């Protein structure tokens, strides 16, 4: 079997603003930057949803979270969802997942139980990491390491961290796989860092003790022309940014640097193998607002600070720093990796392969859809249900906030997204065309939250409420039985307009 190996590396809460090759900031990402220098860097890649579980569900199923079941944190994937591991395992690959999973619907750490599609010998999610620690160590990890002094006083080194455990297992697997080169493998490394609780050796924290990240004008956004929920968010979760427009968080920056070094250890191991058939993909699930627009954490907005994520693909025959700025999405990653491996994708997937773009072929990638429904099912401390849909194209970003006012930003002339153009007559035609495309995309993917309310906006006078639509059967996902028509009980004949006349 002459199939390529694939290594997918992802971090948590690391948008483009925290990767040097994207931001130009000195944030300690030399190893990721080096990967970009040898591979293909996507300059306008976006998450499908700026919160952990929904973003991961799209990455690993190729289906938007609103339909995969995992539409918010701590809700599991549907039983009829196939993940990346299942596709590759069925194609003869050895499938190994090491690190944060966050898709079983249990809690942040997971159950510790390995799904059937992954190799249980290397499974290492949060619950497995906790099982190695005493209760005292767990309490220390979650709440007791809040400064460089804490880290040094408690003798924290790399061995204590989850990231190091992931890299250690990855290197062990790569050494084992070297002895069986005839079987291709998919290796996924899912790091929790630089996400809270920001645990790393003290020398990293000391390195960033006086580091400040310049946010520029975004730090002083009054939010006057922005949706009300953003102002409520800013009031409820005050930003630590001072009048100088600088964001200071030594441990976050330290863990950003530390996880890059852990990734670097694995990349050097891959380079040493030099097998000539290994693809490397790197991304992150979403970002952190870091005080931009007076907001912290992540949630229901589409600002680049949390939605524009790093995406780098490095083929075995490495390019010389190719950059592609056409908007692409997380939803495209699984179709791309399947394409790399020569595995057919199913009609149910919402994304498309990025290989044509990499190979310089004509491609119709134009619009990227971003969705958000709520942060977490357990509580409302992040605002509760705040549904949002956004469309990003090469020049503009349209954001529809179902229960709030909407947004339009000029990506070329206002990259900081300070000026909301939603009511600007000069941009009305552009806004309305994007709105039509957004509604069409929601309809195309069968977004279960679609309603005429997405269409009937205060600024869209030509739109009228509509009740009826077409019946469309579920696309083929490769495993489910045939969809049967409700009226006939026979296999569906496809799209049709439903007659709803009652018969007595």
C-alpha positions as CSV (number, residue, x, y, z in Angstrom):
1,X,0.0,0.0,0.0
2,X,1.8,3.2,-1.2
3,X,-0.2,5.7,0.7
4,X,1.1,8.9,2.3
5,X,1.4,9.3,6.1
6,X,-0.4,12.3,7.6
7,X,0.4,14.2,10.8
8,X,-2.2,16.7,11.9
9,X,-1.1,19.1,14.7
10,X,-3.5,21.4,16.4
11,X,-3.4,23.8,19.3
12,X,-6.2,25.4,21.4
13,X,-6.9,29.1,21.5
14,X,-4.2,30.2,19.1
15,X,-5.4,32.5,16.3
16,X,-3.2,34.1,13.7
17,X,-2.5,37.0,16.1
18,X,-0.4,34.5,18.2
19,X,1.7,33.0,15.4
20,X,4.7,35.0,14.2
21,X,4.5,34.2,10.5
22,X,1.0,35.6,10.4
23,X,1.1,38.5,12.9
24,X,4.7,39.7,12.7
25,X,4.8,39.6,16.5
26,X,7.7,38.1,18.4
27,X,5.6,35.4,20.1
28,X,8.0,32.5,20.2
29,X,6.5,30.4,17.3
30,X,9.8,29.7,15.4
31,X,8.9,26.1,14.8
32,X,5.5,26.8,13.4
33,X,7.0,29.7,11.4
34,X,9.5,27.2,10.0
35,X,6.8,24.9,8.9
36,X,5.1,27.8,7.0
37,X,8.4,28.6,5.3
38,X,8.5,25.1,3.9
39,X,4.8,24.5,3.2
40,X,1.6,26.2,2.2
41,X,0.3,29.0,4.4
42,X,-3.3,29.9,4.2
43,X,-3.6,33.6,5.0
44,X,-7.4,33.8,5.3
45,X,-8.4,30.5,7.0
46,X,-11.3,30.7,9.3
47,X,-12.8,28.5,12.1
48,X,-16.3,27.2,11.6
49,X,-17.2,28.3,15.1
50,X,-15.2,30.3,17.7
51,X,-15.6,27.9,20.6
52,X,-13.9,24.5,21.2
53,X,-16.3,21.6,20.7
54,X,-18.2,23.0,17.7
55,X,-14.9,23.9,16.0
56,X,-13.4,20.5,16.6
57,X,-16.6,18.7,15.5
58,X,-16.3,20.4,12.1
59,X,-12.6,19.7,11.8
60,X,-13.0,16.0,12.5
61,X,-16.3,15.3,10.7
62,X,-16.3,17.8,7.8
63,X,-19.8,18.8,8.8
64,X,-20.9,22.0,10.5
65,X,-21.5,21.6,14.2
66,X,-25.2,22.7,13.9
67,X,-25.7,19.3,12.1
68,X,-23.1,17.1,13.7
69,X,-24.7,17.1,17.1
70,X,-21.9,18.9,18.9
71,X,-23.3,22.4,18.4
72,X,-22.0,23.8,21.7
73,X,-19.5,22.8,24.3
74,X,-20.2,19.6,26.3
75,X,-22.6,18.2,23.7
76,X,-21.5,15.0,22.0
77,X,-21.3,14.2,18.3
78,X,-24.3,12.3,16.9
79,X,-24.1,8.6,16.7
80,X,-24.3,8.7,12.9
81,X,-21.3,11.0,12.6
82,X,-18.1,9.5,11.2
83,X,-14.9,11.2,12.3
84,X,-11.6,11.5,10.6
85,X,-10.3,8.4,12.3
86,X,-13.1,6.2,10.9
87,X,-12.5,7.3,7.3
88,X,-8.8,6.6,7.5
89,X,-9.1,3.4,9.5
90,X,-11.5,2.0,7.0
91,X,-9.0,2.8,4.3
92,X,-6.3,0.7,5.9
93,X,-4.5,3.4,7.9
94,X,-3.3,3.1,11.5
95,X,-5.1,5.9,13.3
96,X,-3.6,7.5,16.4
97,X,-5.0,10.4,18.3
98,X,-3.0,11.9,21.2
99,X,-4.3,14.8,23.2
100,X,-7.4,16.9,23.8
101,X,-10.6,15.4,22.2
102,X,-13.5,17.4,23.7
103,X,-16.1,15.7,21.5
104,X,-17.6,13.1,23.8
105,X,-20.0,15.5,25.4
106,X,-18.9,14.7,29.0
107,X,-16.8,17.5,30.3
108,X,-13.6,19.5,29.5
109,X,-11.4,16.5,30.2
110,X,-13.4,13.7,28.5
111,X,-14.1,10.2,29.8
112,X,-10.7,8.8,29.0
113,X,-12.3,6.1,26.8
114,X,-10.8,5.8,23.4
115,X,-13.3,5.7,20.5
116,X,-13.1,2.6,18.3
117,X,-11.6,4.4,15.3
118,X,-8.5,5.4,17.2
119,X,-5.6,3.3,18.6
120,X,-6.2,2.9,22.4
121,X,-2.5,2.4,23.1
122,X,-1.8,6.0,22.4
123,X,-5.1,7.7,23.4
124,X,-4.3,10.5,25.9
125,X,-7.0,13.0,26.5
126,X,-7.5,15.1,29.6
127,X,-8.9,12.3,31.7
128,X,-5.9,10.1,31.0
129,X,-3.5,13.0,31.9
130,X,-5.4,13.5,35.2
131,X,-5.1,9.8,35.9
132,X,-1.4,10.2,36.1
133,X,-1.6,13.0,38.8
134,X,-2.4,13.0,42.5
135,X,-5.4,15.1,43.6
136,X,-2.9,17.6,45.0
137,X,-1.1,17.8,41.6
138,X,-4.5,18.2,39.8
139,X,-5.5,21.1,42.1
140,X,-2.1,22.6,41.6
141,X,-2.4,22.4,37.8
142,X,-5.9,23.9,37.7
143,X,-5.6,26.6,40.3
144,X,-2.2,26.9,41.9
145,X,0.2,27.9,39.1
146,X,-0.6,31.5,38.4
147,X,2.8,33.1,38.1
148,X,6.5,32.4,37.3
149,X,7.1,32.3,41.1
150,X,4.4,29.6,41.5
151,X,5.9,27.5,38.8
152,X,9.4,27.7,40.2
153,X,8.3,27.2,43.8
154,X,6.5,24.0,42.8
155,X,9.4,22.7,40.7
156,X,7.3,22.6,37.5
157,X,9.2,21.3,34.5
158,X,8.1,20.0,31.1
159,X,7.5,16.5,32.4
160,X,4.6,17.9,34.5
161,X,2.7,19.3,31.5
162,X,0.1,17.7,29.3
163,X,1.9,19.1,26.2
164,X,5.1,17.2,27.0
165,X,3.1,14.0,27.5
166,X,1.6,14.4,24.1
167,X,4.9,15.0,22.4
168,X,6.5,12.2,24.3
169,X,3.9,9.7,23.0
170,X,4.0,11.1,19.5
171,X,7.8,10.5,19.3
172,X,7.3,7.0,20.7
173,X,4.7,6.3,18.0
174,X,6.8,7.7,15.2
175,X,9.7,5.4,16.3
176,X,7.4,2.4,16.4
177,X,5.8,3.3,13.0
178,X,9.3,3.4,11.5
179,X,9.6,-0.4,11.9
180,X,6.4,-1.0,9.9
181,X,6.7,1.4,6.9
182,X,4.3,-0.7,4.8
183,X,1.3,0.6,6.8
184,X,0.4,4.2,6.4
185,X,-0.7,6.2,9.5
186,X,-2.8,9.2,10.5
187,X,-1.3,10.8,13.6
188,X,-3.3,13.6,15.3
189,X,-1.6,15.7,18.0
190,X,-4.1,17.9,19.8
191,X,-2.4,20.2,22.3
192,X,-4.4,22.1,25.0
193,X,-1.9,24.9,25.2
194,X,-1.8,27.9,25.1
195,X,-5.3,27.5,26.6
196,X,-5.8,28.0,30.4
197,X,-4.5,26.9,32.9
198,X,-1.2,28.1,31.3
199,X,1.2,25.5,32.6
200,X,4.8,25.5,31.4
201,X,8.3,25.6,32.9
202,X,9.1,28.8,34.8
203,X,11.7,30.0,32.4
204,X,9.1,30.5,29.7
205,X,7.0,32.7,32.1
206,X,10.0,34.7,33.1
207,X,10.8,35.3,29.4
208,X,7.5,37.1,29.0
209,X,7.3,38.8,32.4
210,X,7.5,42.3,30.8
211,X,6.1,41.4,27.3
212,X,3.2,43.5,26.1
213,X,1.1,42.9,23.0
214,X,0.1,46.0,21.1
215,X,-3.5,45.9,20.1
216,X,-3.6,49.3,18.5
217,X,-6.9,51.0,17.9
218,X,-8.9,47.8,18.6
219,X,-8.2,48.3,22.3
220,X,-10.2,51.5,22.3
221,X,-13.3,50.3,20.4
222,X,-16.3,52.0,22.0
223,X,-18.6,49.4,20.5
224,X,-21.2,52.1,19.9
225,X,-22.1,50.9,16.4
226,X,-21.7,47.2,17.4
227,X,-24.3,44.7,18.6
228,X,-25.6,45.1,22.2
229,X,-24.5,41.7,23.3
230,X,-20.9,42.8,22.7
231,X,-21.3,45.8,25.0
232,X,-22.9,43.5,27.6
233,X,-20.0,41.1,27.2
234,X,-17.4,43.9,27.7
235,X,-19.2,45.1,30.8
236,X,-19.5,41.6,32.3
237,X,-15.9,40.5,31.6
238,X,-13.7,43.6,31.9
239,X,-10.5,43.6,29.8
240,X,-7.1,43.9,31.4
241,X,-5.8,46.2,28.6
242,X,-4.6,49.6,29.9
243,X,-4.8,53.0,28.3
244,X,-1.6,52.2,26.4
245,X,-3.5,49.6,24.3
246,X,-1.3,46.8,25.4
247,X,-2.4,43.3,26.4
248,X,-0.3,41.7,29.2
249,X,-0.6,38.1,30.1
250,X,2.8,36.5,30.7
251,X,1.5,32.9,31.2
252,X,-0.6,32.9,28.0
253,X,2.4,34.1,25.9
254,X,4.7,31.7,27.8
255,X,2.5,28.7,26.9
256,X,2.3,29.9,23.3
257,X,6.1,29.7,23.2
258,X,6.2,26.4,25.1
259,X,3.7,24.5,22.9
260,X,5.7,25.7,19.8
261,X,8.8,24.1,21.3
262,X,6.9,20.9,22.0
263,X,5.7,20.9,18.4
264,X,9.2,21.5,17.3
265,X,10.4,18.4,19.1
266,X,8.0,16.3,17.1
267,X,8.8,18.0,13.8
268,X,12.5,17.3,14.3
269,X,11.7,13.7,14.8
270,X,9.7,13.6,11.6
271,X,12.5,15.3,9.7
272,X,15.0,12.7,11.1
273,X,12.8,9.9,9.7
274,X,13.0,11.5,6.2
275,X,10.5,9.0,4.7
276,X,9.5,11.3,1.8
277,X,5.8,10.5,2.1
278,X,4.6,12.4,5.2
279,X,2.2,15.3,5.0
280,X,2.0,17.7,7.9
281,X,-1.1,19.9,8.7
282,X,-1.2,22.5,11.5
283,X,-4.1,24.6,12.7
284,X,-5.8,25.7,15.9
285,X,-9.5,25.6,16.8
286,X,-10.1,29.3,17.4
287,X,-8.5,32.4,19.1
288,X,-8.7,34.6,22.2
289,X,-10.0,38.2,22.0
290,X,-7.1,39.4,24.2
291,X,-8.9,42.7,24.9
292,X,-9.5,43.6,21.3
293,X,-12.8,45.4,20.9
294,X,-12.8,45.5,24.7
295,X,-13.6,41.7,24.8
296,X,-11.8,38.8,26.3
297,X,-12.1,35.0,25.8
298,X,-14.2,33.8,22.8
299,X,-17.9,33.6,22.0
300,X,-20.5,35.1,19.6
301,X,-18.6,37.4,17.4
302,X,-16.8,37.0,14.1
303,X,-13.9,39.3,14.6
304,X,-10.6,38.0,13.1
305,X,-9.1,37.9,16.6
306,X,-11.0,34.6,17.4
307,X,-12.2,33.4,13.9
308,X,-9.1,33.8,11.7
309,X,-7.0,30.8,12.5
310,X,-3.6,29.5,11.3
311,X,-3.6,26.8,8.7
312,X,-0.5,25.3,7.2
313,X,-0.1,22.3,5.0
314,X,3.3,20.9,4.3
315,X,3.6,18.2,1.6
316,X,6.5,15.8,1.5
317,X,7.9,17.6,-1.5
318,X,8.0,20.9,0.3
319,X,7.2,24.2,-1.3
320,X,9.2,27.3,-0.6
321,X,6.8,29.3,1.5
322,X,3.7,29.4,-0.7
323,X,1.0,31.7,0.6
324,X,-2.7,31.5,-0.4
325,X,-5.0,34.3,0.7
326,X,-8.3,33.0,-0.8
327,X,-10.7,32.5,2.2
328,X,-10.9,28.9,3.3
329,X,-12.4,27.1,6.2
330,X,-11.8,24.4,8.8
331,X,-14.6,22.6,7.1
332,X,-12.2,22.0,4.2
333,X,-9.5,20.3,6.1
334,X,-10.9,16.8,6.3
335,X,-11.9,16.7,2.6
336,X,-8.3,17.9,1.8
337,X,-6.7,15.1,3.9
338,X,-8.9,12.5,2.4
339,X,-7.9,13.8,-1.0
340,X,-4.3,13.5,-0.1
341,X,-4.8,9.9,0.9
342,X,-7.0,9.1,-2.1
343,X,-10.0,8.3,0.1
344,X,-13.4,9.3,-1.4
345,X,-15.3,11.9,0.5
346,X,-19.1,11.6,1.1
347,X,-21.8,13.9,-0.2
348,X,-22.7,14.8,3.4
349,X,-19.5,16.8,3.9
350,X,-19.8,20.5,3.7
351,X,-16.3,21.4,2.7
352,X,-14.1,20.8,-0.3
353,X,-10.5,19.8,-0.9
354,X,-7.8,22.5,-0.9
355,X,-5.5,20.5,-3.1
356,X,-6.6,22.3,-6.3
357,X,-5.6,25.6,-4.7
358,X,-2.2,24.2,-3.6
359,X,-1.6,22.9,-7.1
360,X,-2.5,26.2,-8.7
361,X,-5.6,24.9,-10.4
362,X,-8.7,27.1,-11.0
363,X,-10.9,26.9,-7.9
364,X,-14.2,28.4,-6.8
365,X,-13.4,29.0,-3.2
366,X,-15.0,32.4,-2.5
367,X,-17.1,32.4,0.7
368,X,-16.5,31.1,4.2
369,X,-19.4,30.5,6.6
370,X,-18.9,30.9,10.3
371,X,-21.6,29.9,12.8
372,X,-22.2,30.3,16.6
373,X,-25.1,29.3,18.8
374,X,-24.0,29.2,22.4
375,X,-20.8,28.8,24.4
376,X,-21.8,25.9,26.6
377,X,-24.9,24.0,27.5
378,X,-24.2,23.9,31.3
379,X,-24.5,27.6,32.1
380,X,-25.2,31.1,30.7
381,X,-22.2,32.9,32.0
382,X,-21.1,33.6,28.4
383,X,-24.4,35.1,27.4
384,X,-26.5,32.1,26.7
385,X,-28.1,31.5,23.3
386,X,-26.7,34.2,20.9
387,X,-27.0,32.7,17.4
388,X,-24.8,34.2,14.7
389,X,-24.0,33.4,11.1
390,X,-21.2,35.2,9.2
391,X,-19.9,35.1,5.6
392,X,-16.4,36.1,4.7
393,X,-15.2,36.7,1.2
394,X,-12.0,38.2,-0.2
395,X,-13.1,41.8,0.6
396,X,-15.9,41.9,3.1
397,X,-17.3,40.2,6.2
398,X,-21.1,40.1,6.8
399,X,-22.3,39.1,10.3
400,X,-25.9,38.4,11.1
401,X,-26.8,38.3,14.8
402,X,-30.2,36.8,14.9
403,X,-31.4,38.5,18.0
404,X,-29.3,41.7,17.7
405,X,-28.0,44.2,15.2
406,X,-25.8,43.1,12.3
407,X,-22.3,44.0,11.1
408,X,-20.4,44.6,7.8
409,X,-16.7,45.1,7.7
410,X,-14.3,46.1,4.8
411,X,-11.5,43.6,5.2
412,X,-9.2,45.4,2.9
413,X,-9.5,49.0,4.2
414,X,-10.5,48.3,7.8
415,X,-8.6,45.1,8.8
416,X,-9.1,46.0,12.5
417,X,-12.9,45.8,12.0
418,X,-13.6,49.1,13.7
419,X,-16.2,50.6,11.3
420,X,-19.5,48.8,11.0
421,X,-20.9,49.5,7.5
422,X,-24.2,47.6,7.9
423,X,-26.3,50.8,7.5
424,X,-24.0,52.6,5.0
425,X,-25.9,53.3,1.7
426,X,-22.5,53.2,-0.1
427,X,-22.1,49.5,0.7
428,X,-25.8,48.5,0.6
429,X,-25.4,46.6,-2.7
430,X,-22.4,44.7,-1.5
431,X,-24.1,43.9,1.8
432,X,-27.3,42.6,0.1
433,X,-25.4,40.4,-2.3
434,X,-23.4,38.9,0.5
435,X,-26.7,38.5,2.5
436,X,-28.2,36.5,-0.4
437,X,-25.1,34.3,-0.6
438,X,-25.2,33.7,3.1
439,X,-28.9,32.7,3.0
440,X,-28.2,30.4,0.1
441,X,-25.3,28.8,1.9
442,X,-27.4,28.1,5.0
443,X,-30.0,26.6,2.8
444,X,-27.5,24.5,0.8
445,X,-26.0,22.9,3.9
446,X,-29.5,22.5,5.5
447,X,-28.6,24.6,8.5
448,X,-31.2,23.4,11.1
449,X,-31.4,26.9,12.6
450,X,-32.5,28.5,9.3
451,X,-35.6,30.7,9.6
452,X,-37.0,33.6,7.8
453,X,-35.7,35.8,10.6
454,X,-32.2,35.5,9.1
455,X,-33.6,37.1,5.9
456,X,-35.9,39.7,7.3
457,X,-33.4,42.3,8.7
458,X,-34.2,46.0,9.4
459,X,-31.8,47.0,6.6
460,X,-33.2,44.6,4.0
461,X,-36.5,46.1,3.0
462,X,-37.0,43.9,-0.1
463,X,-37.2,40.6,2.0
464,X,-40.5,39.3,3.1
465,X,-41.2,36.5,5.6
466,X,-41.8,33.1,3.9
467,X,-43.2,30.0,5.5
468,X,-42.8,27.1,3.0
469,X,-39.8,25.6,1.5
470,X,-38.6,22.4,-0.2
471,X,-38.2,19.0,1.3
472,X,-34.6,17.8,0.8
473,X,-33.4,14.4,2.0
474,X,-30.2,14.0,4.0
475,X,-27.2,13.7,1.7
476,X,-25.4,10.3,1.6
477,X,-23.0,9.9,4.4
478,X,-21.7,6.5,3.4
479,X,-23.2,4.7,6.4
480,X,-26.8,5.6,7.0
481,X,-29.7,3.6,5.4
482,X,-31.6,5.2,2.5
483,X,-33.9,8.1,3.4
484,X,-37.5,7.2,3.0
485,X,-40.2,9.7,1.9
486,X,-42.6,10.4,4.8
487,X,-45.7,10.3,2.5
488,X,-44.9,7.1,0.6
489,X,-42.5,5.1,2.9
490,X,-40.4,4.4,-0.2
491,X,-36.9,5.6,-0.9
492,X,-36.9,9.3,-1.5
493,X,-36.9,10.7,-5.0
494,X,-35.1,13.8,-3.9
495,X,-36.0,17.5,-3.6
496,X,-39.7,18.3,-3.8
497,X,-42.1,21.0,-2.7
498,X,-44.3,19.5,0.1
499,X,-48.0,19.6,0.0
500,X,-49.4,20.3,3.4
501,X,-53.1,20.0,2.7
502,X,-54.6,18.0,5.6
503,X,-56.6,14.9,4.7
504,X,-59.4,13.6,7.0
